Amino acid sequence: MSSLFEVLVTCDSNNTLWTCCVWDPHTGCSLMTYKSGGTAETRTLSFIGTDYIAAVEKTKPVLHIWPLNSHQTVQGMRFILPGKASALAITRDGSYLAAGIDEKIYLWQIASGNLLTIINRHYQKVVVLKFTPDGRFFVSAAEDGMVMVWSLAAVSAHPEIEHVSQAMAGQHDPVYIFSDHSLPVTDLCISKTGMHGRLCTVSIDRTCKIYDLSNGEILLNLVFDVPLTSVVLDVLELNIFVGTTEGKIHQFSLTNPPRSRDILLNVDKDCPTLAGHTKVVTCLSVSLDGETLMSGSNDEQVILWHLRSRQIIRTIRHKGPITNAFFTVNYPAIHKQDFSPSIVLHSLERTLEKDLDEVSEIEVICNKKISFWPDIQEDDSIQPSKELEGEYRQKALILKEELDNLKKINANLYAFSIQRALNSTPSNNHQVIDRGSSKKKKKK
């Protein structure tokens, strides 16, 4: 199964068989299961780099982490959170972890376990947290209807660090604050281009809003006739899919620009509808090839749709309501029995202690060899030929002869200069003596 390009990862509220499971979307077969993690909280399942998978337990303030090739959680470590988390997000490289606990956002560094900051700008429980693909920013949405965009560098920097401007460091000011929703926000979606793309949010107030993250302006406000629960963009970001509380999925094309910013949609006429669920649609995801749409619902089933024909390809039934489901790359570590993870894990701190004089040292062991100097290996294929050896020898003889000639010339010059210096001194003295004797003779 390692030849698969992408897989499907799901979680449901019934944890009798497993906490989360990896599926083959083409056959519907189970490839890997992760157990002993209880029931995963909605929208808290995430990968830590390419080595681990993590999920927050719904009834306890515990973060469960599994190696990708193991059914059991990481041994010898327990990741205790300050409270029950309702949202979780991890950067793609597995460096930072953000968790929403009540109305606060906690930010950790995974390798050291240090609690970098606690953000308290929302007024009600945080329900969604997502990082941009490059990991430089993250977006938070809460039940107070507010959506905030944060800079990871500005939020996590200590106020005493001089490399970050004092106007930004330590003040926890968001880059953007969107307060256009009147009821709790249920889901959000970020473009693949991050801050150069778009942000889509849906809420129970029956609206789907699209923002431009480059300038923070609202581009479009879609008004539906039912509360919305989930949203996703297709691969080319030309269509938007919205899940509702009725179990239907509505598709809206972004290729035809509207005349006004606010659009009141008639679902029966303006939007193609995918009707297959009987309860609330909780999860939406588009496959990496752009051909399949996945939808998870409280009716205990995951449905795979063919986007061009809008027909059901396959239905994967579960034992409880779907809490997490998305497409992802088929990581090689899932199918390996022995592998050495490159990401360092550490127990998470529960308190914020930045002002201590003690500096914690972290020893990071890497198994990657950096080949700065090229390794020269003796091999018959790279040995010089006989013709080249002959040329090298001739050149070496010529250089040796020239060097010997130069040595002889230098020796002759040195001997000549010494002899000239020795011969010039007595002649001068003799001339001086002769001149003095001649003067005495003239006086006489």
DALIN-V925767 format. One record per run of one state. SS is the DSSP state (~ for helix, > for strand, _ for the rest). FROM is the first residue (numbers start at 1). TO is the last residue. If there is no record, write none. Layout:
ss={SS,SS}
from={FROM,FROM}
to={TO,TO}
//
This chain:
ss={_,>,_,>,_,>,_,>,_,>,_,>,_,>,_,>,_,>,_,>,_,>,_,>,_,>,_,>,_,>,_,>,~,_,>,_,>,_,~,_,>,_,>,_,>,_,>,_,>,_,>,_,>,_,~,_,>,_,>,_,>,_,>,_,>,_,>,_,~,_,~,_,~,_}
from={1,6,13,20,24,30,35,40,41,46,49,52,58,62,68,73,74,79,81,85,91,96,102,104,110,115,120,126,132,137,143,147,152,157,176,179,185,191,194,197,198,204,207,213,217,224,228,234,239,245,248,254,262,265,267,271,272,276,281,287,292,298,301,307,311,318,322,330,332,336,380,383,386,444}
to={5,12,19,23,29,34,39,40,45,48,51,57,61,67,72,73,78,80,84,90,95,101,103,109,114,119,125,131,136,142,146,151,156,175,178,184,190,193,196,197,203,206,212,216,223,227,233,238,244,247,253,261,264,266,270,271,275,280,286,291,297,300,306,310,317,321,329,331,335,379,382,385,443,444}
//
